[in-house]
Amino acid sequence: MELLILIFLPLVGALITAAIAKQNASKTIALAFSILTLAATISVLCKFTPDASMQFVVNYPWIQQLGINFHAGIDGISIITIILTNILVPLIVLSTFKHVYKNANAFYALILFMQSGLLLVFTALDGFLFYIGWEAALIPIYFICAMWGGKDRIKINMKFFVYTIAGSLFMLLGIIYLYLQNPANNFDINAFYALNLDSHQQGWVFWAFFIAFAIKMPIFPFHTWQPDTYTAAPAPGTMLLSGIMLKMGIYGVIRWLLPVVPQGVQDWAYLAMILSIIGIIYASVIAFTQKDAKRLVAYSSIAHVGLIAAGIFASYSLGSGGIQGLQGVMVQMLSHGINVVGLFFVLDIISSRLHTNKIEELGGLAKVAPQLAITFLIIVLGTVALPGTNGFIGEFLLLFSVYNYNAWMGAIAGLTIILGAVYMFRMYQKVMLGTTNDLTITFTDIKGTEKIVLYTICVLIIVMGVYPKAVLQLSEASVQHLLEQVNQKLTGLN
Amino acid sequence: MINSLLWLIPLLPLLGFVINGLGRNTLSKSLIGIIGSGVILASFTLSIAMFFELGAGSEKQFTVDLFDWISAGNLHIPLSFLYDPLSSIMLLIITGVGFLIHIYSIGYMHEDAGFGKFFSYLNLFIFFMLILVLGSNYIVMFIGWEGVGLCSYLLIGFWYTNGNYASAAKKAFVMNRIGDLGFLLGVFLIFMTFGSVEFAKVFPQAAGMMPGTATITFITLLLFVGACGKSAQLPLFTWLPDAMAGPTPVSALIHAATMVTAGIYMIARSSILFDLAPHTQDVIAIIGTATALIAAIIALTQTDIKKVLAYSTVSQLGYMFLGLGVGAYTGSFFHVITHAFFKALLFLGAGSVIHAMHHEQDMRHMGGLKSKLKITFATMMIGTIAIAGLPPFSGFFSKDEILAHAFENHKVLWAIGLFTAFLTAFYMFRMMYLTFFGKYRGTHHAESHIHESPKTMTFPLIVLAILAAIGGLINIPHVFGGNAWLGHWLAGAGIAQHELSLDHTTEFALMGVSVLAALSATVYAYTKYVKNAHVPVADEGKRSILAKISYNKFYLDEIYDMIIRKPLDAFSGFFYRIIDKKLIDGLVNGLGWTANEGSKGLRLLQSGNVGFYIFMMVFGIVALLLYTYLSIA
């Protein structure tokens, strides 16, 4: 029951928000519902036991003729993504309070609608339900970008749409294929886990899912929709995409790819790792010379996600010894979400005051906005993984497992700590340091809701960095269980 | 007391950081100064008390566990501290010299608008530095290691409105990060090999291993890469001279006395590993010697008083690495201590000169200051004699110990080290003569304002001058009838000790040669800069080729720019414009066009009305739910 409340609360909020066509009212209602959802999350968290079991399980027959059930539950892996979603949505809603959006009711309704879709993705234990959630999360963001986006939004959205729909279709094919192979004729995840596909079949299913997830994250070379979309989307859209939505891809790999087709993953993990690691270096190097800060952060996100992906495949290949890597993925999903939302919010604050994110046009903001300078710096430090911040825990565990898998890959992936420092500090310097110019002298420091959002993010960055155990212990048992499950299946096959 | 109160030593500076950070705009300057220095004094007092407790007791290693920090599978990294003879001395240096520099800063930074911010950063630095030396494993050490890098970034860029200063800060952070990657990879390999990153678990296992195995060589090389970044060794030293952009107390504390010696501390801490890796030791000795020589050559022609000291620091750090490379762990650490005294003194003295000259740092505009800045001159002279290696001041003993070990192991490296000692004495006395002797060469207007610094600034100078003079006493070698106290003390921390096998005649001869070298350099500098009143030419003036190379720092910055930064930027543009935009996007757009053409029919459904879309979505969901309800019913 808690789970249903959790998933449908934002949907109810979406309907109510959509019904009330007033700018301020829809903002407030959206915020209220996102906070209610957060409260519901906390109550779920209180009842959650950090063992490997699936909890709060609901399983209702839905479309019986096709073997589709409303089957969902929460384990240590889901809980991380749920926490991420439900912490970030209120922050994202709050971050919009200084903006006025046309058709605000539709705008906020779409955000809440998307939240429901995301929560469905992160809890679904039925392939069909997972797919519904996947699309339900995608469609609202498509509209948010297309209706409220910036320059060239239609063209850019077309690309985004083509990419993601293509990915979704491959995944749908994969799901239907698994369904057809399933003697029980249903979409149940446990039945999928129990399937005995030969390595040839597994290879096909691997690619069907992998392309969908790789586009969503995105992994090189499936990424070119991302910088354009992030840049053109309205700030909250960018935050939703980068903070939460890309974790659908990561979550998908962990929940629907590793345990379902372990042989397929084993056959292709090496290639997937190479792509991921190329992505780290490639995107970092591109970030060096970006002129638009938003685009720079977009590329940095590709680099960071590349490391997460590499960590997944490395720890998978290491078997039960790969627990550090998958735990790193868990922490880094949270950290990356929090940090990237912080970065995009800072850039939104700047562009809403100065109407530019062009690095060359900025400078000297630290002088006129010391509060922003401090919070921005803390977020940058989290992003470059300074020990004591959240970013370090994740990157340390991820690099550890990649190194464990292959020392050279670890060394190359490790370049991210140098390259990341280069482009992040370059951006920070050009935007915040130096002298003010005619434009930036007019800048005013953060206040009100902006302070609340940025302070919250900074506190999360430091608390997670100093006491990561709070997060690590939530997922440890489930991660361990998952790796054992995969191992068993692999040894059973061979 | 050690077990129960050790955590207070780093916590107090952290507290100072928080209070001064939050109250930087509201608290009065005097209160900020008192809090900032007070917490360090408290930590210093505790460090002294614990030092004596450690000396009195028989137990030499105390491990204090705070909490489980990172834990995943078989990887457990507790946040825990190790207090032993090695860290006990580091604590004394950091809090002791740190306290003096805090006091000095009260005077030096008094007019600065960022007074509160400055003290909060200084306190934060001390906190991270203490974590670095207290960590009981490599990862806790790494917290401090990167944390001091952050503070260095913040303090180099303290006057961030100057674009060059901000760039210098960034450069320092990035070059340190290059080293940090090496450190991190080394730590990974340590975990793979020993199944732990705790010193107490790694070293006993390593002690039983064969020397020269590939794994240990790789581990130590990677750790050494880390040390090269932090302790400014070739090829990563170019950030340190630029770091002089920071306020002078920062240069004294971070870029001379403490942070930059972290690499030496780390290697001394891991001496058991390095002793097993003769190849790595050779690399360290060669890099150290080369760095010492090159930095000394650069220092010969610099005209900015802080730049001379900066290159001198790089050069002295090179000495310490030479010492590590030839197994003189105690000698190197001894030099860390004496260097902390005399180099902090010299930087603070330079700060006092700069303060008096109203931010003039160019020695060509100084001269004849000795009558006006009596205390500054006298104390700096002591520091200069100490660094030049003239007996009986501290630098003589520590440098001699390193050179004697070098002589025993590698005669060539010893010869270069000796030559570098000659250069050191020359450029240091050159600096003193240009600054304090001869005629004043600045403007008349400035001359009338020259005055000795306030007591808050001269007091630390005097204390440090005393330490620079007598600091050598802690490790008087047997040849002088001393008991080499430091060596015995450090043996308690498991630092490898290698006794010299030279006879006393050779030892005395070696000392005689190096003292002679230093003295002749002093005389030569005196003739050139005092007697002949030579003044370095203006920037655009004519120089010989050698002087040009030295003055332009071997063009290292330009070379790095050409072989690293420019190609990376070119790749960046190529990846972005060609591969991303043309190649991958071209493919995707081709697909998109096809899809677009094929879907023209479906367009009729797209009215563009968002309300309609939402309505359809909600309708669809309601229909599905209704269906569910009906099928259950």
HADDOCK unambig.tbl for C-alpha pairs under 7 A between the chains (distance, minus, plus):
assign (segid A and resid 62 and name CA) (segid B and resid 628 and name CA) 5.08 0.50 0.50
assign (segid A and resid 63 and name CA) (segid B and resid 628 and name CA) 6.81 0.50 0.50
assign (segid A and resid 159 and name CA) (segid B and resid 592 and name CA) 6.90 0.50 0.50
assign (segid A and resid 162 and name CA) (segid B and resid 592 and name CA) 6.12 0.50 0.50
assign (segid A and resid 224 and name CA) (segid B and resid 580 and name CA) 6.50 0.50 0.50
assign (segid A and resid 224 and name CA) (segid B and resid 585 and name CA) 6.43 0.50 0.50
assign (segid A and resid 285 and name CA) (segid B and resid 568 and name CA) 6.91 0.50 0.50
assign (segid A and resid 285 and name CA) (segid B and resid 572 and name CA) 5.09 0.50 0.50
assign (segid A and resid 286 and name CA) (segid B and resid 572 and name CA) 4.36 0.50 0.50
assign (segid A and resid 286 and name CA) (segid B and resid 573 and name CA) 6.79 0.50 0.50
assign (segid A and resid 286 and name CA) (segid B and resid 575 and name CA) 6.33 0.50 0.50
assign (segid A and resid 286 and name CA) (segid B and resid 576 and name CA) 5.81 0.50 0.50
assign (segid A and resid 288 and name CA) (segid B and resid 569 and name CA) 6.84 0.50 0.50
assign (segid A and resid 288 and name CA) (segid B and resid 572 and name CA) 6.49 0.50 0.50
assign (segid A and resid 289 and name CA) (segid B and resid 569 and name CA) 6.50 0.50 0.50
assign (segid A and resid 289 and name CA) (segid B and resid 572 and name CA) 6.29 0.50 0.50
assign (segid A and resid 289 and name CA) (segid B and resid 573 and name CA) 6.98 0.50 0.50
assign (segid A and resid 323 and name CA) (segid B and resid 72 and name CA) 6.57 0.50 0.50
assign (segid A and resid 323 and name CA) (segid B and resid 73 and name CA) 5.82 0.50 0.50
assign (segid A and resid 324 and name CA) (segid B and resid 72 and name CA) 5.22 0.50 0.50
assign (segid A and resid 324 and name CA) (segid B and resid 73 and name CA) 6.23 0.50 0.50
assign (segid A and resid 327 and name CA) (segid B and resid 72 and name CA) 6.87 0.50 0.50
assign (segid A and resid 364 and name CA) (segid B and resid 161 and name CA) 6.61 0.50 0.50
assign (segid A and resid 386 and name CA) (segid B and resid 146 and name CA) 6.69 0.50 0.50
assign (segid A and resid 387 and name CA) (segid B and resid 143 and name CA) 5.07 0.50 0.50
assign (segid A and resid 387 and name CA) (segid B and resid 146 and name CA) 6.79 0.50 0.50
assign (segid A and resid 388 and name CA) (segid B and resid 143 and name CA) 6.74 0.50 0.50
assign (segid A and resid 400 and name CA) (segid B and resid 188 and name CA) 6.38 0.50 0.50
assign (segid A and resid 414 and name CA) (segid B and resid 181 and name CA) 6.57 0.50 0.50
assign (segid A and resid 417 and name CA) (segid B and resid 177 and name CA) 6.92 0.50 0.50
assign (segid A and resid 418 and name CA) (segid B and resid 174 and name CA) 6.28 0.50 0.50
assign (segid A and resid 418 and name CA) (segid B and resid 177 and name CA) 5.46 0.50 0.50
assign (segid A and resid 418 and name CA) (segid B and resid 178 and name CA) 5.91 0.50 0.50
assign (segid A and resid 421 and name CA) (segid B and resid 174 and name CA) 6.10 0.50 0.50
assign (segid A and resid 422 and name CA) (segid B and resid 174 and name CA) 6.21 0.50 0.50
assign (segid A and resid 425 and name CA) (segid B and resid 170 and name CA) 6.40 0.50 0.50
assign (segid A and resid 429 and name CA) (segid B and resid 166 and name CA) 6.67 0.50 0.50
assign (segid A and resid 433 and name CA) (segid B and resid 160 and name CA) 5.56 0.50 0.50
assign (segid A and resid 433 and name CA) (segid B and resid 161 and name CA) 5.79 0.50 0.50
assign (segid A and resid 433 and name CA) (segid B and resid 166 and name CA) 6.79 0.50 0.50
assign (segid A and resid 434 and name CA) (segid B and resid 160 and name CA) 5.77 0.50 0.50
assign (segid A and resid 434 and name CA) (segid B and resid 161 and name CA) 3.88 0.50 0.50
assign (segid A and resid 434 and name CA) (segid B and resid 162 and name CA) 5.41 0.50 0.50
assign (segid A and resid 434 and name CA) (segid B and resid 163 and name CA) 4.77 0.50 0.50
assign (segid A and resid 435 and name CA) (segid B and resid 161 and name CA) 4.89 0.50 0.50
assign (segid A and resid 435 and name CA) (segid B and resid 162 and name CA) 6.97 0.50 0.50
assign (segid A and resid 467 and name CA) (segid B and resid 69 and name CA) 6.29 0.50 0.50
assign (segid A and resid 468 and name CA) (segid B and resid 69 and name CA) 6.86 0.50 0.50
assign (segid A and resid 468 and name CA) (segid B and resid 70 and name CA) 6.59 0.50 0.50
assign (segid A and resid 469 and name CA) (segid B and resid 69 and name CA) 6.63 0.50 0.50
assign (segid A and resid 469 and name CA) (segid B and resid 70 and name CA) 6.46 0.50 0.50
